[in-house]
């Protein structure tokens, strides 16, 4: 008899993203293993918008480590488009998984 409440599914709301103070901690998507092998924990990467509007992580050599896919990615894109600069710190590497923390510069 469980589940007969009659109400529809309400997905959880995502957190409100603030361009100044919000932090995103997530795994890097579409990771480039060759680029990852050049980096260690605590390395800082630039957070940039790609040609198709995707959020990418770029190292100091201009190489792309991977992309960011997160519930707040649309908010992050809007903040960057409005002039905010972000950086991503590598928190952990367990190849092929790389976890980063994205913060405002």
Buried (B, 14 or more C-beta within 10 A) or exposed (E): EEEEEEEEEEEEEEEEBEBEEBEBEBBBBEBBEEBBEEBEEEBBBBBBEEEEEBBBBBBEEEBBBBBBEBEBBEBBBEBBEEEBEBBBBBBEBEEEEBBBBBBBE
